Amino acid sequence: MILESALIKKAEQASVESGSFTFLELMQNAGEKAFDIINKKYDIKSKKVAVVCGNGNNGGDGFVISRLLYEYGADVTVFIPLGEPQTESALYYYNRLNNMKIKTDFEGDFDFIIDSLFGIGLNRPLSKDIVLLLEKLNQSNGIKIAIDIPSGIKADNGEILGSCFKADLSITFIAYKPCFFLNKGSEFCGEVIVADIGVTPEKFSYKTIKNPLLPQRPRNSHKGTFGTALLFCGSYGMAGAAMLSAKAALRSGVGIVKSVICDNIYSPFTTYIPEAVCIPVKSAENGCFNPDNIDFSKAFEKSKAMLFGCGTGTDKECEKLLELLLTKSQIPIVLDADGINLISKSIELLSKCKAPIILTPHPAEMARLCKKNVAEVEADRINTARDFAIKYKCTVVLKGAYTIVANETGEVFINILGNNGMATAGSGDVLSGITVSLLAQGLSPFEAAKSAVYLHSLAGDKAAKKRSESSMIASDIIEEL
């Protein structure tokens, strides 16, 4: 789960009021868990370690860690650039440092630098002195570890408050914080490990996507048992989009893929994916769909879910086709790529559609839908996706390094899998194919969207291990499904 700072503090307070812990015990638990993680992950004995502590409770965590590292045999120097602690709990552990080295100004070379300056309560721009300190820490050699969150990030939205400690590892407590997945903050967190310190929150802000719901597959079955996915994808010059989405749909378990395709890409399409059922239609002069040439009754027959937009183009004929599909369809619809670009011109069509809709925009497409710029979308990804989903009663999959899935009731899930190798042409077509496949097999739109995002990223991570992030391509993701 993912908790904003207010819920973290409320959970800690509730644990203390219930008698489960004192604040001193919580600080000791946090320090011990962080020490255990560091000790298991790295060879720390006899190494030179700098622990940079603030004057609040995050600094108190650092004091506990410092003492444990010192007792284990590390060469520890504690830096207190903000002076001695100002909270009772932190002062208690500061006074237990005994004869350890304590300095105010950071200097020297270290094997490890541990940032325990600021915790989740930071919400103001940093002073010039702290900005210079963080830049000095970042320029230093050595493995960099942040305690709870890297100093300089706003916990609830990932905003950088002037500068930020760039961690190789962030050890956070109780639950993930939004900053690990939002805005520019995610670039500074490195690997994130959640340490359980015994506090159980009653509420959460958002959830992470895991353990996808997959359709049941009875032994006594046939291809019709697992649904038919109807795809309107591709055009002249964009045959690959139709191929990738169709193959991804089949690899994701759907019984039949029925692809309505322009006749000018029929030959390469059937060569690449002979398993798909094709409905070739005479294309318009520009190589895109001509709705006048489509037999809709044949297309919709036995179809359970539909995908539109991968490589279709955005001309007037395609706009007309999309309007027809949205007003005629009684099966769930996935809109991607050109389908989203078309709907952004006539957003009122979403209200006319009676079937459930999933939209899978990347940030630029989301900006067109919302009449914003990309920077505005990226600065507030969660609320942008959630507000749109609520307003238009749909499911939104806002793609990115940490894809967000929101539904019409305001539920938000964040995907924490995936890698930058998935930022490659055709990757979105693969995701759309997986999504329509799960829809056709009977999952609800929200479950299909969440599960598709998870499977897409998991397959992408497996592909990256085999091919490397630099070398992988979209079809590698399909092969790992």
N, C-alpha and C positions, 0 to 999 in steps of 0.2 A: 504494500500500500504506500501511498504518498501523502504526507501530511504537511500542511502549511505551519508556519511557526506558532501561530496562536493555539493550534490543536496540540502541538508538541508540549507547549508550556502547560496547557490544561491537563494533559495526560500525566505529566510529572507532578503537578500540584495534587491531582486526584490520588496518585500513588502515595504521596506523603500524608495526605489527610486521612487516607484509609488505614494508615499505620503500617503499610507494607515496607516503606523505606523512610529514612530521613534524607534531607538534602545532602548531607555529608556522605551517606551511604550511596546515593545515586552518583555522586561525583567519583567516589572510589570505584564503583562498578564500571563507570565509563572509562576511567583510566586503566583499570585492569583489563577490560575487554580490548581496548586499543593496544595495550602492550602485548597481549596474547597474539593479536593479529600481526603486529609488526614482527614479533619474535618468530612466528611460524613462517612468515613470508620471506624474511631476510636474515642473513647472518649478521647479527647486531653486536655480538660480544667483542669487546676491545675496539670497536669502531668509534670514530669521533662523531658525536651527535650534538646538534644545536637544537634546543627547544625554545622557540620564541613565544612568550606568553603575554597575553593581555592582562588588564587589571580587573576583569570580570570573571564570570564562572567558566568561560571557555579556557581562560588562563589557568583556572583551578584544575581542569582536566589535564592540562599540560604539566602542572606540578606533580600530579599523581604519576603520570607517565614518566616524568624525569626521574623520580625517585626509584621507580621499578627498574628502569633501564640502568641506572647507576648501580643498584644492588645486583643486577644481573652481570655486570662487568663492562658496560659501555663507558666510554669517556665522554661524560655529559657536561655541556655548558648550558645554563639556563639564562636566557636574555629576557629582561623586563623593560622594554623601551617605553612603556607607558607608566612606569613606576610600580610601586608595591600594590598588591590587590586591594580592591575597594569593597569586596563582598566578604561576608563572614566565612562562608565555606571555602572560598579560594584562599583566604588568609590563613585558615587552619592548615591547609596542605602546604602552603608556602613556608610556614614556620617549621615544617617537618623535613625540609631539604637539608638540614644539618650543615655539614661542611662542604656541600657541593659548590661548584663554581657558579657564581651569579654575576652577570654583567648587565649594563643598561644599553650600551651601544654595540650593535652587531658588527663583528669582525672575525676574520679567520676562515680557514678552509675546513670543511666537514664532509664526512661520508654521507650523513643524513641531516636533513633540515626538517624539523617538525613545526608546522604552523598551528599555534594555539592562541592566536591573537584575538579574533572575534568569532562569535558564534552566530546563531540564527537571528539574534536581535538587531543586527546592524542594518540600519535603514537610512543613514545619512552619508553624504559625500565624505570621503576620507581627507584628512588634513594633508598638507604638502609633505610633512615629515614622514607620515605613514606611507604615502605614495612612493617616496624615495626609498623607504625601507623595503617595501615589497619588491620594488624593481631591483634592489640590491640582492634580496633573497633569490629572486628568479634568475639573476645572472650568476649566482654561485653554482659551483659544481656540487654534485651529491644528489642522492635520491630525495625527492621532496614529498612529504606526507602532510596532508591537511587533517585536522581534527574537527569533526562534525561537518563543516563546509569550509572551502578555501576562503581565507579572509579577503574581503573586498567584493564579495557577491551578495546581492540581496536575495535572501533565502527563498522568498515566495515567487519571484519571477525571473531570476537569473540575470538581473541587471548588474552591470559592473559599475561600482561606485567610485570611479577614478582610476583604480588599478586593482590588480588581483593576484594573489599567490597562485602560481601555476603548478598544480599538484600532479605527481605521478600516481598517487593513491590518496583517496579520500575515505576516511573511516568515519561513518556517520552513525548516529545513535537512534534507536527506536524504530525509525522508518526512513525511507527516501524523502528528500526534500524536493520541491518543484525545481529549484535551481539546477539540479543535476540534468534536467531534460529540456530546459527552456532558455530562450534568448542566447546571449553569448556566453553565459555562465558555464554551459556544458563543456566548452572548450578548455576550461581550466581545472576540471575535476579529476581527470585521469580515470583510473579504475575506481569504482565505488563499491565499498563493502559496508553492509548494514550490520552493526553490532547490537545484539540483544542485551539490554541491561536490566531486563525484568519488568519493564513498563509496558502495559497493554492498553493501547488507545481504545476509547469507546467509539470514536468516529474517525473517518478518513476524509481527506479532501478529494483525492482521485485514486484510482486503482491502476496497477500495472497489468498488462495483458499476459496471461500465462495459462497453461493447461487448456488449449483450445478445445472447444466442443466439436466433435467430429460426428458425422451422421452414422447411424447404425447400419451395418451391412449384413443382412440375414443370409444364411447359407443357401436357402431355397430362393433364388432370385434370378432375374434376367436383366438385360440392359435397361429396360423401362423402369425397373425397380429403383434405379438410381438417378432418375430424372433426365430431362432434356433441357439443355441450355441453348437459347437462341441468341446468336451473335450477329450484329450489324457492325462490321468492322472492315477497315481497309479501303483502298482506292488505288488508282494508278500511281505508282511511285511510293505507295505505303503498304505494299503487300505484307511486309514483315510484321506490321502491327496486327493484322488479321491472323497470321500464322502463330505468332507468339501467344496471343490471348486464347486461341483455340486449343493449342497444345497444352497450355497451362491448365485450362479447364479440364481436359481429359486426364491429365496427370493428377488432378485433384479429386478424381473419383466419380465424376458425373458419368452417367451411362451413355448419353448421346450428346454430341455437339452438333447443332444444326447451324451452319454458317451461311448467311445470306451475303454473297460477295459479288462484286462487279465482275462481269465476264472477262474483262481485260487482265485480271489476275488469277483466273481460274486455274490455269495450267501450273504455275509455280506453287499455288496454294495446295492443290491436290497432290503434287509431287512431294511436298514437304510433310504433309499430314494427311495421308490417305484414310485415316480412321474417321475423319470428320464427314458428316453428311453435308453436301453442298447444295445450295439453291442459287445458281448463278443467274444474275439479272443483267440485262443490257444496260450499260452505263450511259451517263450523260456525256456530252461532247468533251467535257473537261476531265473525264475519267472517274468521276464520283457517282454516287448513287442517284438514280432517277426514280423517285417514288411511284411514278406512273407505270413503271415496268415491274413492280413487285406484287406478287400474289400474297397478300397479307394472311388470308385464311390458311394457306399452305404453311406459311412461316409460323403462325401461332399454334397450329395444330399440335396438341400434346406438349407444348413447351411449358416449362415450369418457372423459368426466370430468363431475363433478357439483359444483354449488354449492348450498349451503343456508344460509339465515339472514338474508338481506337483507330486512328488513321483515316477517318471518314472524310475529312475536309470540312470546311465551314461555309460553303457557297449557299445560295438561296434554295437550291434543290434539297440539300441536306437539312437546311433549316425547316423546310416544309415536311421532310420525312420525320424529323424529330417531333414536330408538333403532332403529326398523325399518330406516331407511336405512343406519345404520352397521353393523348386523349383516348386512344383505342385500348391500350393495354390494361389487362386485369391481372397481370403477373408482375412480380417484383422486378425493378429495373435498376441496373448499374449504369451510371453515366460517368464517363471518363474522357479526358483529353478534349477532342473537338466537340464532344457532346456537352462538356462543361462550358467551353467557349461559346457555343451556340446558345445555351440556356442563359448565359450571362447577359445576352442581348435581349432576351424575352423572359425575364425572371418570373413573370406572372404565370408562365406555363406550369411551374411547379405546383401552384395552387389548383390548377385545373386537372392535374393527374390524380386519379383515384387509387392507383397502385402504389405500394411502398417504393421509395427511391433511396438509393445509396449514391452519393457523389464522392469521387475520389480525387480531389484537386491537389496539385502541388501549390506552393505559396503564391506564385504568379496567377494561377487560375483562381485561387481563393480570393485574391485581390480583385480580380475582375468581377467575381460574383458579388462581392461586398462593396464594390465601388471605393476601394481603398488602394493605397500603394503597398508594395511588398514589405517595406520596412514596418508599416503599421501592423500588418498581419503577423510578421515575425516577432514583433515586440509584445504581442498579446495573443499567442496561438490558441491557448485554451479557450478564452472567452470568445474569440473570433469564430472558432468551430462550433462551440456550444450555442452561442446566440443565433447563428445561422440555422443550426439544426432545430432549435426550438421554434424559430420564426416560421420556417417553411415545412415543419413536421417531417423531417427526413433524417437520414443517418449521414454524417459527414466523416470522411476519412481524410484528414489534413496531413498529407505526406511530408516527410522530412526526416532529419536524422533521428528524431524521436516522434514517430507518427502518432497523431491524436485521433481517437475515434469518439465521436459524440453523437447522442441520439436526441430525439424530440422531447424527452423528459428531462434533459439536462445532465444525464450521466456522462462521465468522461473517463476514458481509459487511455493510458499512455503506454506505447510499446518501447521496451528498453533493449530489444535485440537489434541486429542489423549492423552494417558496416558501410564505409564509404565506397566500397567496390560496387555497391548496388546503385550508385549514382551513375547509371549508364543507360544508353538508349534502349528502350524496350522493357525496362524493369517495371514500369507502370502498367504496361500491357499485360505482363505476367500476373501482377497483383489483381488486375481486373478479371482476368480469366479464372483465377483461383476463387475470387469472390462470387462470380456468377455461378460457378460450379457448386459451391457450398449452398448457395440459395436454391439452386435447382434440386439439390438433394434434400431440401426440406428445412434447413436452418432458418431462423428468423433473420431479418435484415441486420439487426445489431450483432447477433451472434456470428453471422456469416462474415460481417465486416471485421470484427475482432479476431476471429479465428484465421481469416485470410491474411491479415496483417502479420499475425504471429508466425504462421507457416511460411509465408513469403520471406520473412526476416531470418527464420531458423534455417531455411534452405539457402538463403544468401550467405549466412555465416559458414555453413558447411562448404559452399562453393568457394568462399574466400580461402578456407584452409587448404583446399586442393589447388586452386589456381593463383592465389594471391589477390589482394584487393585491387591491385593495378591491372591485372590481366583478365579478371572475370568479366563475362558478358551475360546478357539477360537469359540466353538459353541455358547457361550453366545453372541458373537458379531452378529452371524447370527440371533439369536432370536430377536435382537433389530432392525433389518433392516426394 
